[in-house]
Amino acid sequence: MFGIRITKYDQDDHKGQGMDSLNSLKSRFLSSTAGLRFRPSVEIERGHCSLYVHLSPFSLAPSGHILDSTIFQLLFNAASLSANTLVPDGEVSCIEFQLPPAPPSCFSTAVAVADVVQSDPRQIFVTARLYGDLDFEIAYAVGKFQTLEIPHSQDMLNSDQVSPEASTSALDIVRPLNS
């Protein structure tokens, strides 16, 4: 069964992104992991995600090495979840994910740790590392995500309030991540 831990934090310090947003993100992730070759335990908080897994035989090559696809999937999932924690009202889309070749590794457990290193209203940069037993680093990746946030706020005008001379469309309005 999946183990989940969502870290509690002061909502005022994180500009209104509450536990409901993280619970929703966690639920979406877990519903998408039904057919995976591993069962993750998830720790998630704003700008950070850790996925801890016991690797099954299906995650390993016949030689016992962790499959490249398993390494990619763990790092990508952790990076994507980490980036999504900054966009409570939308989603992110990966526009670049760099994963150098990893040396062959034989481990029974793995931890993918991802952290947001830089963000602005349109892009989020994430680093992700995969560790094996005894904190041995297996792989490293860097991801660049763009926000797909649908703008909505109390400041937006109704369609009958917008003048034809207005030069800014609703799609041009982007709510900052820190608001």
Beta strands, then each sheet from edge to edge (+ up, - down):
strand 1: 3-6
strand 2: 38-45
strand 3: 48-55
strand 4: 92-98
strand 5: 109-119
strand 6: 123-131
strand 7: 137-147
sheet 1: 1+ 2+ 3- 5+ 6- 7+ 4-
end
